[in-house]
Amino acid sequence: MAERSTAAVDVADNSGDDPLTAKAETATTDGAAEAQDPADTSAQNTDGEQRAEEKSSITTPELHSGHKLARRYRLEECVTRLDGFSSWRAVDEKLRRAVGVHVLPADHPRARSVLAAARSSALLGDPRFVQVLDAVEENDLVYVVHEWLPDATELTTLLAAGPLEPHDAYQLVSQVSQAMAAAHREGLAHLRLTPSAVLRTSTGQYRIRGLAVNAALRGISAERPQRTDTEAIGALLYAALTQRWPYENDAHGLSGLPKGVGLIAPDQVRAGVHRGLAEIAMRALANDGATASRQEPACTTPDELAKAVAAMPRIRPPEPAFPTPPEYQRTTYQQGTYGRPQPHPGAAVTQPVVAPPAPLQSRTGKVLKWAVSALLIAALGLGSWQIADKLLDGGAGQDDPGTTQPSPGGADKGSSQAPPTPLKIADAQEYMPGGSGIKQDQVENAVDGDRSSSWITPEYHGYANFGNLENRQGGSGIIVDLGSARNVSELRVHLYRSGQKVQVRAAQEDASSASALSDFPHELTELKTVGDSLDVRLKKPVHTRYVLIHITELPPDGSPDRFRGGISEIEVLG
């Protein structure tokens, strides 16, 4: 692809229109189309009459199901047709996978800015965004090809079922704000961050689609792009907490707030809202009246919002609910009839004879009986133990006469050793044998005690060994620092996906630092391909401060020639 272009940002700074002043959006397709519309299905009118003139002068290319672009992308279903462009679900016949495609005429007034935005977004390569795979001008058409995630669910669909749980809402604002902070550091803005632009995968990860491209397709711009995206994240969090859109107009299948009252706190809209998350939502939304009543300052950039979320206490996932076991059903039967033949129908029924109760034993007799039984059992157990001990001692002496017996009071490690306990991880860093990191800002996700957050590698093409790149042939991974040398007896590594080639190694006991592979001479496991988790139980604990989880090969990422992996959580026990 071409060098990163700044055209996407230039488009966002030309018009002087601020989309913060335009809260209402007009839906253009039905709910079925929204379910997989990569460019969203609502338009924000920031150009006034100019937009209407464009509609009248632009005709959408005559495309149909079965049409093939570049003799490779076969169009299957049109999900959006708006403002002279159309969006399709398609099939990449070369790689045999589903993709999404935006198509517009090459002479469309926004064609150049769409191409520039798509190429800039593709160069970011952040897995938290739906990736742009191709951006081409061919045969009087411009088309942008991007990932299609069949296992992902739109936030719009999730909110239709009700508000999110506090942990899910926390993950939403945390992951989206961090992703957008990374995009803005590269000069990229979204400007169309609506519920239909946020997807949640089956593993609980949130993915953002349409970075820069959705706004370019609609000609949307903003004087303060960071402020615009920050307020949009606040609106997403507000909707996740209340199932209401934080403006007066209904949008995205959600009811708006009552007219004339302005922005009200989420806990005034719905009872039981998490107070910390409600405060974060209010700090992100642009509202002077609400800002004046808050003690905390407003968040005006995604980076500020991400830091505010990180500063609040972590919200743990709810405990799993286990079904209540059924009550014990006692089987009853009539005394004297169980196992005996029943009378034939019509036979005379005789009343059962009730036997008199047996005489009760005295309390003293019961006590004596149990005491004698206990003494007999103890005597038999003591005698058996002494006999077994002598036999074992004699056998040991005959097999190995030179073996010394343990001194009195010695413990048998195999039988009395306490179960391992989790060790505190003081720090973690990315393993960088090539000298440069790949996702250093995500390392904390692998040691935060939360398997739903992960350290994820970028997508590499062609080769499983990190693209066979010169500075990546040594692989990557995470180095765990325990703060001081500790006895490590067990490790549990939960991987982002199965099929990765992994090895666990440990540094020398007296090592004060460790960063190269030679700093980890103790091979705790062999290098092998593993599933989605790796449980290492050592026969003999190793005394070390640093542990390396080394990944050398990645599994396929939806197609045979694209690879991605990562680590979800690392637990060290001693």
Backbone torsions as a table, in degrees:
resi	resn	phi	psi	omega
1	MET	NA	162.6	-176.9
2	ALA	-71.6	170.0	176.1
3	GLU	-59.0	153.4	180.0
4	ARG	-60.1	130.3	-179.2
5	SER	-102.0	147.7	177.3
6	THR	-94.9	9.7	-176.5
7	ALA	-61.1	-35.3	-178.9
8	ALA	-61.7	-37.7	178.7
9	VAL	-75.1	-37.6	178.6
10	ASP	-60.0	-41.5	179.1
11	VAL	-61.2	-35.6	-177.6
12	ALA	-75.1	-7.0	-176.7
13	ASP	-117.8	0.7	-171.7
14	ASN	-80.9	-45.1	-162.4
15	SER	-80.1	-29.1	-176.3
16	GLY	83.0	2.2	177.3
17	ASP	-86.2	137.9	179.6
18	ASP	-107.8	111.2	-177.9
19	PRO	-65.5	-8.8	176.1
20	LEU	-64.9	-22.8	-179.3
21	THR	-85.1	-8.7	-179.8
22	ALA	-114.4	93.8	-175.4
23	LYS	-87.8	-27.0	-175.1
24	ALA	-82.5	144.5	176.7
25	GLU	-132.5	149.7	-175.9
26	THR	-108.9	119.9	179.0
27	ALA	-73.8	139.2	-176.4
28	THR	-117.6	-9.7	177.0
29	THR	-135.1	167.4	-178.1
30	ASP	-80.6	177.9	-175.4
31	GLY	-62.2	-32.9	-179.0
32	ALA	-64.5	-38.0	178.3
33	ALA	-69.9	-34.7	-179.1
34	GLU	-62.2	-27.7	-172.5
35	ALA	-58.9	-29.0	179.3
36	GLN	-139.5	37.3	179.8
37	ASP	-85.7	105.6	-176.2
38	PRO	-65.3	-19.3	-177.7
39	ALA	-110.5	11.6	-177.0
40	ASP	70.3	164.7	-173.6
41	THR	-122.9	18.8	177.3
42	SER	-126.2	146.9	-176.0
43	ALA	-113.7	139.2	176.9
44	GLN	-106.0	116.0	-172.4
45	ASN	-83.3	96.1	178.2
46	THR	-105.6	-5.4	-177.0
47	ASP	-110.1	0.7	175.4
48	GLY	58.9	-129.6	-175.0
49	GLU	-66.6	-26.6	179.3
50	GLN	-60.5	-38.2	178.5
51	ARG	-62.9	-40.9	179.6
52	ALA	-63.8	-38.5	178.1
53	GLU	-65.0	-38.9	179.0
54	GLU	-62.7	-41.9	-179.1
55	LYS	-59.8	-39.2	-176.7
56	SER	-73.6	-24.7	-175.2
57	SER	-100.0	-9.1	-176.5
58	ILE	-109.8	134.5	175.1
59	THR	-115.9	134.0	178.5
60	THR	-68.1	135.6	179.8
61	PRO	-54.6	143.1	-179.9
62	GLU	-76.4	91.8	179.2
63	LEU	-117.2	160.0	-177.4
64	HIS	-150.4	164.6	176.9
65	SER	-59.7	132.2	-177.3
66	GLY	99.6	-15.9	177.5
67	HIS	-63.7	141.7	-175.6
68	LYS	-118.9	130.3	176.7
69	LEU	-102.9	135.5	179.1
70	ALA	55.6	26.4	-178.6
71	ARG	52.1	33.8	-174.5
72	ARG	-145.7	-45.1	-175.1
73	TYR	-97.9	108.6	-178.5
74	ARG	-94.0	118.4	-179.3
75	LEU	-70.4	134.9	-177.5
76	GLU	-112.6	-50.8	-173.7
77	GLU	-146.9	131.0	176.9
78	CYS	-84.1	123.8	-178.8
79	VAL	-107.5	-17.3	178.1
80	THR	-148.6	138.3	172.2
81	ARG	-139.8	108.3	-169.0
82	LEU	-156.8	137.9	172.1
83	ASP	51.4	35.9	176.4
84	GLY	85.8	-0.4	175.1
85	PHE	-124.0	162.9	177.3
86	SER	-135.8	152.0	178.7
87	SER	-121.2	138.5	-172.0
88	TRP	-132.0	149.7	161.4
89	ARG	-89.4	128.9	-174.0
90	ALA	-136.0	177.1	178.6
91	VAL	-125.9	127.7	172.2
92	ASP	-83.7	101.5	-174.6
93	GLU	-69.6	-22.9	179.5
94	LYS	-71.0	-44.3	-179.0
95	LEU	-102.6	0.1	175.9
96	ARG	54.3	59.4	178.8
97	ARG	-148.8	158.3	177.6
98	ALA	-79.5	143.0	177.2
99	VAL	-139.5	167.0	171.5
100	GLY	-110.4	146.9	-177.3
101	VAL	-136.4	129.5	168.0
102	HIS	-100.2	133.4	-178.3
103	VAL	-129.0	134.9	174.0
104	LEU	-150.4	156.9	-179.5
105	PRO	-63.7	148.7	179.7
106	ALA	-64.8	-25.4	179.1
107	ASP	-92.6	10.5	175.9
108	HIS	-63.4	138.2	-177.4
109	PRO	-61.8	-16.9	179.7
110	ARG	-108.6	8.0	-176.5
111	ALA	-60.4	-44.4	-177.8
112	ARG	-64.4	-42.9	-179.1
113	SER	-69.6	-32.0	176.6
114	VAL	-65.8	-45.5	177.7
115	LEU	-60.0	-44.6	-179.1
116	ALA	-64.5	-42.3	179.6
117	ALA	-64.6	-41.7	-179.2
118	ALA	-64.6	-42.8	-179.4
119	ARG	-68.4	-37.4	177.0
120	SER	-65.6	-43.0	178.9
121	SER	-63.5	-38.8	-179.8
122	ALA	-64.5	-35.7	-178.7
123	LEU	-70.5	-20.7	179.0
124	LEU	-64.1	-44.2	174.5
125	GLY	63.3	25.6	-178.9
126	ASP	-88.6	123.3	-176.3
127	PRO	-67.6	-8.9	177.1
128	ARG	-77.0	-9.0	177.0
129	PHE	-111.6	146.8	171.4
130	VAL	-64.8	123.7	-168.5
131	GLN	-80.9	137.5	170.1
132	VAL	-79.3	125.6	-176.0
133	LEU	-98.1	-27.3	-176.8
134	ASP	-161.4	147.1	175.5
135	ALA	-142.7	111.5	-166.2
136	VAL	-134.5	144.8	167.1
137	GLU	-113.5	120.1	-173.4
138	GLU	-156.2	134.4	175.4
139	ASN	51.2	51.7	177.5
140	ASP	63.6	16.5	178.0
141	LEU	-125.1	149.1	169.6
142	VAL	-117.6	128.2	177.7
143	TYR	-138.1	145.4	-180.0
144	VAL	-119.1	124.4	-178.9
145	VAL	-105.8	134.3	-179.2
146	HIS	-139.5	169.7	179.4
147	GLU	-60.1	151.8	172.1
148	TRP	-125.4	124.9	-174.4
149	LEU	-109.9	93.0	-176.0
150	PRO	-68.3	-21.9	-178.0
151	ASP	-93.5	5.5	-176.6
152	ALA	-98.3	153.7	-179.8
153	THR	-122.0	133.2	178.0
154	GLU	-64.8	148.0	173.6
155	LEU	-62.0	-31.2	176.4
156	THR	-56.3	-44.7	179.9
157	THR	-68.4	-40.1	179.3
158	LEU	-62.7	-41.8	-177.7
159	LEU	-73.0	-24.1	177.5
160	ALA	-63.1	-26.7	-179.7
161	ALA	-85.6	-12.7	179.9
162	GLY	138.8	173.2	177.6
163	PRO	-62.7	155.9	178.3
164	LEU	-80.5	153.6	172.0
165	GLU	-64.8	153.4	-178.5
166	PRO	-53.1	-39.3	-179.6
167	HIS	-66.4	-40.8	179.0
168	ASP	-66.3	-41.2	178.3
169	ALA	-65.0	-37.5	177.7
170	TYR	-63.5	-45.1	178.1
171	GLN	-63.1	-38.2	179.4
172	LEU	-60.0	-55.7	-175.7
173	VAL	-69.5	-32.6	179.5
174	SER	-67.6	-50.3	-176.2
175	GLN	-70.3	-41.4	-177.6
176	VAL	-69.1	-41.8	-179.7
177	SER	-66.2	-40.0	177.6
178	GLN	-64.0	-42.5	-179.8
179	ALA	-63.9	-44.9	-178.7
180	MET	-70.2	-30.8	175.2
181	ALA	-63.4	-40.9	177.9
182	ALA	-65.5	-38.7	179.4
183	ALA	-65.9	-42.5	-178.6
184	HIS	-68.5	-29.1	175.6
185	ARG	-63.9	-24.1	177.5
186	GLU	-97.3	9.7	177.4
187	GLY	80.8	18.6	-178.3
188	LEU	-111.4	135.4	176.2
189	ALA	-120.1	160.8	179.0
190	HIS	-98.9	-59.5	176.7
191	LEU	69.3	-0.9	175.9
192	ARG	-136.9	44.3	-173.7
193	LEU	-85.0	78.9	-179.2
194	THR	-104.2	170.4	179.0
195	PRO	-56.7	-29.5	179.8
196	SER	-78.6	-9.5	177.8
197	ALA	-92.4	-2.3	-178.9
198	VAL	-115.7	127.6	-178.6
199	LEU	-118.8	144.7	172.6
200	ARG	-114.3	123.9	-177.7
201	THR	-80.6	173.7	-178.9
202	SER	-66.8	-18.9	178.4
203	THR	-91.3	1.6	179.0
204	GLY	90.9	3.5	178.0
205	GLN	-84.0	141.2	176.4
206	TYR	-96.4	131.4	179.0
207	ARG	-120.1	141.9	-178.2
208	ILE	-109.5	129.5	178.9
209	ARG	-112.7	155.0	175.0
210	GLY	82.3	22.1	179.0
211	LEU	-56.8	121.8	179.4
212	ALA	67.0	-35.5	-174.0
213	VAL	-71.3	-45.0	-178.0
214	ASN	-59.6	-41.4	178.8
215	ALA	-68.2	-39.6	179.6
216	ALA	-65.7	-37.3	178.8
217	LEU	-61.3	-32.9	-176.7
218	ARG	-103.3	1.0	178.9
219	GLY	68.8	30.3	-178.2
220	ILE	-86.4	138.5	178.8
221	SER	-136.2	168.9	179.3
222	ALA	-153.6	139.6	175.8
223	GLU	-71.5	-32.6	-179.9
224	ARG	-123.2	78.3	-174.7
225	PRO	-60.4	-36.3	179.4
226	GLN	-66.7	-40.4	177.4
227	ARG	-63.4	-40.9	180.0
228	THR	-61.2	-48.4	-178.9
229	ASP	-68.0	-34.0	179.4
230	THR	-66.2	-44.0	178.2
231	GLU	-64.4	-36.0	179.1
232	ALA	-63.9	-39.9	177.4
233	ILE	-64.8	-40.2	176.4
234	GLY	-61.0	-38.6	177.8
235	ALA	-65.7	-38.9	177.2
236	LEU	-62.4	-44.4	179.6
237	LEU	-65.1	-43.0	178.3
238	TYR	-57.3	-46.5	179.7
239	ALA	-65.1	-37.3	179.6
240	ALA	-65.5	-31.7	-178.3
241	LEU	-83.3	-32.1	-170.5
242	THR	-117.6	-15.0	-171.4
243	GLN	60.4	31.3	175.6
244	ARG	-132.2	146.5	176.5
245	TRP	-84.5	132.2	-168.5
246	PRO	-78.6	27.4	176.3
247	TYR	-133.0	172.2	-173.8
248	GLU	-70.4	-31.2	-176.2
249	ASN	-86.9	142.9	173.8
250	ASP	-68.1	143.2	179.3
251	ALA	-160.2	150.0	173.6
252	HIS	58.1	34.1	179.9
253	GLY	76.6	8.8	-178.5
254	LEU	-115.0	147.0	176.1
255	SER	-77.8	142.2	177.1
256	GLY	-81.3	179.7	179.0
257	LEU	-79.3	160.0	177.1
258	PRO	-56.9	141.7	-176.2
259	LYS	-72.1	139.5	174.1
260	GLY	88.7	-4.1	-177.9
261	VAL	-102.4	-10.0	-178.9
262	GLY	74.5	-164.5	-178.6
263	LEU	-81.9	122.2	178.0
264	ILE	-112.7	152.5	-175.9
265	ALA	-61.0	146.6	-179.2
266	PRO	-57.0	-35.4	-178.9
267	ASP	-72.9	-9.4	172.2
268	GLN	-90.0	-11.7	178.3
269	VAL	-93.5	-37.4	-176.0
270	ARG	-144.3	136.0	-180.0
271	ALA	-74.4	150.1	174.9
272	GLY	82.2	12.7	179.7
273	VAL	-73.1	139.2	178.4
274	HIS	-62.3	124.2	-173.0
275	ARG	-65.0	-42.4	-179.2
276	GLY	-63.0	-42.7	178.7
277	LEU	-68.6	-36.3	177.2
278	ALA	-61.5	-40.2	178.3
279	GLU	-65.4	-40.3	177.6
280	ILE	-61.5	-43.0	180.0
281	ALA	-61.5	-42.9	-179.3
282	MET	-68.2	-34.2	178.6
283	ARG	-69.6	-26.5	-178.8
284	ALA	-85.6	-29.0	-176.7
285	LEU	-81.2	143.0	-179.3
286	ALA	-82.7	108.7	178.6
287	ASN	-159.7	108.1	-174.4
288	ASP	-64.0	-38.6	-180.0
289	GLY	-63.3	-42.2	179.3
290	ALA	-70.1	-35.6	-178.6
291	THR	-64.0	-37.8	-176.8
292	ALA	-66.3	-25.7	-177.8
293	SER	-92.0	-4.0	-177.6
294	ARG	-92.7	147.5	174.5
295	GLN	-82.2	-34.0	-178.7
296	GLU	-85.0	147.2	179.7
297	PRO	-71.4	157.6	178.0
298	ALA	-70.0	152.6	175.3
299	CYS	-98.0	121.9	-175.8
300	THR	-110.4	-6.8	177.7
301	THR	-134.8	154.3	176.5
302	PRO	-58.9	-32.7	179.0
303	ASP	-65.4	-43.5	176.5
304	GLU	-62.2	-40.3	179.6
305	LEU	-65.4	-43.2	179.0
306	ALA	-61.3	-39.7	178.7
307	LYS	-68.0	-37.7	177.6
308	ALA	-64.6	-39.6	177.8
309	VAL	-66.7	-41.9	-179.7
310	ALA	-65.5	-27.9	-177.6
311	ALA	-77.7	-19.3	-178.7
312	MET	-82.4	155.8	178.9
313	PRO	-57.5	137.4	-178.4
314	ARG	-66.2	137.8	179.3
315	ILE	-96.3	116.1	-177.3
316	ARG	-79.4	153.5	176.7
317	PRO	-67.9	152.4	179.2
318	PRO	-65.1	150.8	177.0
319	GLU	-65.8	139.9	179.1
320	PRO	-63.6	140.6	179.8
321	ALA	-90.9	122.2	178.9
322	PHE	-98.2	138.1	-179.7
323	PRO	-64.7	142.9	178.5
324	THR	-72.2	128.0	179.9
325	PRO	-65.4	146.9	179.9
326	PRO	-64.4	150.2	179.0
327	GLU	-64.3	147.5	179.9
328	TYR	-67.0	125.2	179.4
329	GLN	-96.4	110.1	179.8
330	ARG	-79.1	130.5	176.6
331	THR	-86.7	122.9	-178.7
332	THR	-114.1	151.9	175.3
333	TYR	-149.3	157.3	-177.7
334	GLN	-77.1	128.1	-177.8
335	GLN	-60.1	133.4	176.5
336	GLY	94.0	-10.1	-178.3
337	THR	-114.6	-14.5	-177.6
338	TYR	-64.9	125.5	178.1
339	GLY	81.8	0.2	178.8
340	ARG	-106.2	151.7	178.1
341	PRO	-64.8	138.6	179.9
342	GLN	-85.1	153.5	179.7
343	PRO	-65.8	150.4	178.9
344	HIS	-70.8	153.2	176.6
345	PRO	-56.5	137.7	179.2
346	GLY	90.3	-14.4	179.2
347	ALA	-71.7	152.3	180.0
348	ALA	-66.7	135.4	-178.8
349	VAL	-94.5	123.9	-179.9
350	THR	-100.8	144.5	179.0
351	GLN	-73.3	135.3	178.1
352	PRO	-67.7	144.3	178.9
353	VAL	-88.0	122.0	-179.3
354	VAL	-84.8	119.1	-179.7
355	ALA	-77.7	144.9	178.1
356	PRO	-66.0	146.3	-179.9
357	PRO	-64.9	146.6	179.4
358	ALA	-68.7	148.1	179.9
359	PRO	-63.2	141.2	-179.1
360	LEU	-76.7	138.0	174.9
361	GLN	-74.6	152.9	178.2
362	SER	-73.7	155.5	179.5
363	ARG	-60.1	-39.0	-178.8
364	THR	-64.0	-40.2	179.6
365	GLY	-63.8	-39.8	178.1
366	LYS	-63.0	-44.8	-179.0
367	VAL	-60.8	-45.1	179.3
368	LEU	-62.3	-40.7	-179.2
369	LYS	-62.4	-45.4	-179.0
370	TRP	-69.7	-34.4	179.6
371	ALA	-66.1	-43.9	179.5
372	VAL	-63.7	-41.4	179.3
373	SER	-61.7	-42.6	-179.9
374	ALA	-64.1	-40.7	179.2
375	LEU	-64.5	-41.0	178.7
376	LEU	-63.5	-42.7	180.0
377	ILE	-64.2	-42.1	179.8
378	ALA	-64.1	-41.4	-179.9
379	ALA	-64.2	-44.8	179.7
380	LEU	-62.8	-42.1	179.5
381	GLY	-64.2	-41.5	179.4
382	LEU	-64.4	-42.6	179.7
383	GLY	-65.5	-42.7	179.8
384	SER	-62.8	-40.2	-178.8
385	TRP	-65.6	-41.0	179.8
386	GLN	-65.1	-40.6	178.2
387	ILE	-63.4	-46.0	-179.6
388	ALA	-63.2	-38.2	-178.9
389	ASP	-64.4	-42.6	179.2
390	LYS	-65.2	-40.9	178.4
391	LEU	-62.4	-43.2	-179.8
392	LEU	-65.5	-42.3	179.7
393	ASP	-63.4	-42.4	-179.7
394	GLY	-65.3	-42.4	179.2
395	GLY	-62.9	-40.0	-179.5
396	ALA	-66.5	-37.8	180.0
397	GLY	-67.0	-34.4	-178.8
398	GLN	-75.3	-39.2	-177.1
399	ASP	-72.0	-39.2	-175.7
400	ASP	-142.7	82.7	-175.1
401	PRO	-64.5	-18.4	-178.7
402	GLY	-87.7	-3.6	-177.7
403	THR	-78.0	131.1	178.5
404	THR	-90.3	144.9	-179.6
405	GLN	-82.4	149.2	178.4
406	PRO	-64.2	146.2	-179.9
407	SER	-69.0	156.8	179.8
408	PRO	-57.3	138.4	-178.8
409	GLY	90.4	-9.8	179.2
410	GLY	-67.9	149.8	-176.4
411	ALA	-106.3	144.7	174.2
412	ASP	-85.8	108.0	-175.0
413	LYS	-61.5	-32.3	-176.9
414	GLY	-69.2	-24.3	-174.4
415	SER	-111.8	-25.5	-173.8
416	SER	-111.5	3.2	-178.5
417	GLN	-67.8	133.2	-178.4
418	ALA	-68.3	148.9	178.7
419	PRO	-63.3	150.4	-178.4
420	PRO	-64.8	148.6	177.9
421	THR	-119.5	149.6	-179.7
422	PRO	-62.3	138.4	176.3
423	LEU	-99.3	142.3	-180.0
424	LYS	-73.0	131.7	177.5
425	ILE	-92.2	113.9	-177.1
426	ALA	-76.1	-35.0	-176.8
427	ASP	-161.3	163.0	176.3
428	ALA	-149.1	144.9	178.4
429	GLN	-143.0	161.2	-179.1
430	GLU	-76.8	138.4	175.0
431	TYR	-80.3	120.2	-171.5
432	MET	-127.7	75.3	-179.5
433	PRO	-65.8	-23.1	179.5
434	GLY	-87.9	-2.3	177.3
435	GLY	94.9	-10.2	179.4
436	SER	-134.6	145.6	-178.4
437	GLY	-84.1	171.2	178.6
438	ILE	-120.8	-41.5	178.7
439	LYS	-144.8	58.0	-175.4
440	GLN	-64.3	-29.3	-178.4
441	ASP	-73.8	-8.3	-179.5
442	GLN	-104.7	0.8	-175.5
443	VAL	-58.9	-38.3	-178.4
444	GLU	-58.8	-28.1	-179.5
445	ASN	-63.0	-21.6	-177.4
446	ALA	-89.7	-5.3	-178.7
447	VAL	-134.1	23.7	-176.0
448	ASP	-97.5	5.1	-179.9
449	GLY	77.2	10.9	-176.6
450	ASP	-127.6	110.8	-176.8
451	ARG	-72.7	-15.2	-180.0
452	SER	-76.4	-14.3	174.6
453	SER	-106.5	144.3	-171.2
454	SER	-142.7	155.3	165.4
455	TRP	-90.4	116.7	-171.4
456	ILE	-122.5	132.5	178.6
457	THR	-75.8	159.9	169.8
458	PRO	-66.2	173.8	176.7
459	GLU	-87.7	127.2	178.8
460	TYR	-109.1	146.3	-173.4
461	HIS	-109.9	141.2	169.5
462	GLY	89.8	-41.8	-173.9
463	TYR	-136.0	141.1	-179.2
464	ALA	-72.2	-23.7	-179.5
465	ASN	-83.8	60.7	177.8
466	PHE	56.7	45.9	176.5
467	GLY	72.1	7.5	-177.7
468	ASN	56.8	26.4	177.9
469	LEU	-72.4	148.6	-174.6
470	GLU	-60.2	-40.5	-178.9
471	ASN	-90.9	10.3	178.8
472	ARG	-125.5	1.0	-176.3
473	GLN	-66.6	-20.0	175.9
474	GLY	-82.9	2.6	179.0
475	GLY	78.5	-157.8	179.2
476	SER	-157.3	-163.5	-178.5
477	GLY	148.0	-160.2	-176.8
478	ILE	-134.1	136.4	175.0
479	ILE	-103.1	124.0	-179.6
480	VAL	-99.4	131.6	179.0
481	ASP	-110.8	119.0	-179.6
482	LEU	-87.0	1.0	178.5
483	GLY	89.3	-34.8	176.4
484	SER	-159.3	165.7	-179.4
485	ALA	-65.0	128.1	-178.7
486	ARG	-133.1	158.3	174.8
487	ASN	-79.3	114.2	-179.6
488	VAL	-104.0	122.2	-179.1
489	SER	-115.7	-17.1	-176.7
490	GLU	-155.0	145.4	174.4
491	LEU	-134.6	141.4	176.0
492	ARG	-126.2	117.3	-177.6
493	VAL	-117.3	118.3	177.3
494	HIS	-100.7	120.3	-172.6
495	LEU	-95.5	153.6	-179.1
496	TYR	-63.1	-34.6	174.4
497	ARG	-157.8	160.4	-177.9
498	SER	-79.5	163.7	177.0
499	GLY	95.5	7.9	178.9
500	GLN	-88.0	147.9	177.3
501	LYS	-93.9	116.7	-166.6
502	VAL	-134.6	147.6	170.8
503	GLN	-140.1	143.1	177.3
504	VAL	-109.3	128.6	-178.4
505	ARG	-131.6	159.7	-179.5
506	ALA	-129.5	150.4	179.3
507	ALA	-85.6	170.4	177.2
508	GLN	-63.6	155.7	-177.2
509	GLU	-60.5	-38.3	-174.9
510	ASP	-95.5	12.3	-177.6
511	ALA	-69.7	131.2	177.2
512	SER	-95.5	-10.8	174.7
513	SER	-159.4	160.8	180.0
514	ALA	-158.6	125.0	179.3
515	SER	-142.9	-26.9	179.9
516	ALA	-96.7	160.7	-178.9
517	LEU	-62.3	-33.2	179.4
518	SER	-67.2	-16.1	177.7
519	ASP	-78.0	-4.6	-177.5
520	PHE	-122.8	75.2	-175.2
521	PRO	-75.5	-21.9	-176.1
522	HIS	-85.9	111.9	178.9
523	GLU	-88.8	104.0	-178.5
524	LEU	-79.1	-25.2	173.7
525	THR	-139.3	162.8	173.1
526	GLU	-81.9	158.5	177.9
527	LEU	-76.3	114.7	-176.1
528	LYS	-154.9	162.4	176.1
529	THR	-80.2	130.8	-174.3
530	VAL	-124.6	173.8	177.8
531	GLY	-83.1	-147.1	-177.5
532	ASP	-85.4	2.3	175.4
533	SER	-152.4	158.3	-178.7
534	LEU	-137.3	115.6	-179.5
535	ASP	-110.4	111.4	-176.2
536	VAL	-107.4	118.1	176.7
537	ARG	-118.9	114.1	-174.5
538	LEU	-86.0	137.7	176.2
539	LYS	-66.9	-35.0	178.3
540	LYS	-130.8	126.1	-178.6
541	PRO	-59.1	148.4	176.0
542	VAL	-108.6	134.7	-178.1
543	HIS	-93.4	107.9	-174.7
544	THR	-154.2	161.6	175.4
545	ARG	-104.7	-31.4	-173.7
546	TYR	-117.1	135.1	177.2
547	VAL	-127.5	133.8	-179.5
548	LEU	-110.7	126.5	167.9
549	ILE	-101.1	104.7	-169.9
550	HIS	-103.1	121.4	178.3
551	ILE	-109.2	125.4	-179.0
552	THR	-110.1	-24.5	179.5
553	GLU	-139.0	147.9	-176.0
554	LEU	-111.8	154.0	177.7
555	PRO	-84.3	162.6	177.4
556	PRO	-59.8	146.5	-178.6
557	ASP	-115.6	71.1	177.4
558	GLY	85.9	-14.5	177.7
559	SER	-151.8	158.3	-173.3
560	PRO	-65.5	-20.8	-174.5
561	ASP	-112.7	14.6	177.1
562	ARG	-125.8	135.8	-170.6
563	PHE	-134.4	142.0	178.6
564	ARG	-158.2	146.8	177.6
565	GLY	-150.1	-162.0	179.5
566	GLY	158.0	-178.8	-177.8
567	ILE	-128.4	129.9	-180.0
568	SER	-90.8	-40.0	-177.8
569	GLU	-160.5	142.1	177.5
570	ILE	-121.9	127.3	175.6
571	GLU	-121.9	131.0	177.7
572	VAL	-117.0	129.4	-177.8
573	LEU	-124.4	150.5	179.8
574	GLY	-145.5	NA	NA
